[in-house]
């Protein structure tokens, strides 16, 4: 097996910031410690990023992109909504199990007062198509007419909470749970 390629300096800086924030929080992650942990001088750090906030924002965007890609998987608007929903539940569960550090950063980011509203103009067509598909029936989607925050709580947020539990759930059980959620939230024919 070929050795894993060495991360770029930029990636090493982001990885070091992730470690620092997860272990120490945003306010106890000084640039001097970031320099030491990443192996990049202050000059190199400032070559890639103009400020600590820019590093944090870049890390947030990187994690957000990873999360969206894992969540959508190979989504296509032509796929069966039920199958797409079930696969999406598994994808989210597995992502949150695998990326616990990243999700700790993400949660801290949301609660630290950073502006984390995504730029909707930058979302790709596949993401928009997914959002349309899994909106309420009156908006052209396949879900019932409950408020969006209620739908999110009993779908995505439930799967995320299950992923954060110490015991990993077996795939058949996850599929059974996802099927139960689907039956609850899908629009009636």
N, C-alpha and C positions, 0 to 999 in steps of 0.2 A: 504494500500500500504506500502511495506517495505521501510525503510529509505534508502536513497542513500548511498552506502558504502563510507567510508572516503578514499580519494585518498592516495596512497602511498607517502612517503616522496619525492621520485624521481619525481612522477607526480606533487606533490605540487610545487617542485622547477621549473619544466618546465612551469607550469601554471603561477607562479609568474613571471618568465622571459618573458613569452608571454605578460602579462599585462604591465610590465615595458617597454618593447621594443615598444609596440603599443602606449603607452602614452608618452614615453620620448625619444625613439630612442635607438640605440645600444650603443652609446657613453655616454649616460646619464643614464645608468643602472648599477651602481656599485654593486659589490658583497655584500657590507654592506647592501644596500637597498634590494637586493634579499634575503638575510638572514632574514631581518626583515619581508618582505612581505610573504615569504614562511613559516616562523615559524621554519626554520631549521638553526641550527648553522653553522658557516663556516666549522667546522669539518665534519658535516653531508654532506654539499654540496660537499666538496672535497672527501668525501667517494664515492659519486656517479659520480662525474665529476672532471677531473684534472684541468680544466680551464674554464673561461667564454666562450671562443670560443667553447669548447667541449659541453657546455650546449646549446649554440646557434645552433650548428650543430645537436645535438640530437633533438632539437625542430623542426628544419627544416625537418629532416628525419621523425619525427612523423607526422607533417602536410602533408608532401608529401605522406606518406602511407595512411593517411585518405583520401586525395584527390583522389589518384589512386583507392582506394576501392570504394569510392562514384561514381567515374566516370565509372568504369567498371561494378559495380553492380554485376549482376549474369551472366556476359558475358560468352558465350560458342562459340567456332568457328563454331558450327553447326547452330547457329541462323541466321535468315534472316538479311542480312546487313542493309537494310532500317529500320527495326524495332529496331535493335541494335543502329543504328545511332540516331533515334528519341529518344529512351530511354536514350541514352548517353547525348543528349542535355538537356533533363529534369533533369538528374542526376547532370550535371555540374551546371545548373542554380540553382537548389535547394541547392547544396553544397555551392556555393558562397553566396547565400542569408543567409544561416544558419551560416556560418563560417566567418563572416566579419572580426573579430579580427585576426583570423588565416591568412586570406588572406592579411591583412595589414602587418602582420609580414613577410609573404612570399614575398610580393612586396618590402619591405624594405631590406630584405635579398638579393634579386637579385640585387638591386641597390647599396648595400653597399660594393660590391667588394668581398664578400665571394665566395669561390669556390662551386658553386651550381650544377655543372654537376653531374648527378646521375651516380652511378657505374652500367653500363649496365650489367656487369656480375652478379649483384645481382637481376636483374629484373626477375620475375617469368615467367614461360612459358605462362601463361594466358595474361600477359602484352605484351609479344612479339607477341603472336598470334593476339591480338587486333591491335597492330601497323602494322603487316603484312596485316591484313584484310583492314585497313583503310589507305593504301598507294596507290600509283598510280597503274593503271592496268598493266603497264610494269614491275612493281615489285611484281606482284602477288596479288595486292589489287583490290579494287572496285572503286577507285576514278580516276578522269581524270588526265591528265598529267601536270597539273600546278605545279609550284615549291611548295615544302612542306611549305615554309613560307607563301605563298599566301593562300594555303588551310587552314592553321592554322588561318590566320587572318580572313577569311570569315566564319569559322566554330567556333572553340573553342573561339577565342578572341571576336567574336561578341556575343556569348552567355554569356561570362563573363561580357562584358560591359552592356548587358541588365540586368544581375543580380545585377549590382552595382547601378542601377537606384533606386530612392526613391520608386516609385510605383511598387508593385508586379504585374506581369502580370499573367492573368488567364491561367490555363493549356491548354484549347482549343487554345488560341492564340499562346502560346509557341509551341504547336504541329504544328500549321499552319506555323509558322516561320521556325521550324526545317524541315518541309516537303519542304518548298521553298529552304532552304539551300541545302538539299539533292538533289533536282532536279538540282541544279546548279553545284554541285561538283561530282556527280556520273559519272562514266565512261559510255560512250555511248555503247550500245549493238553492 
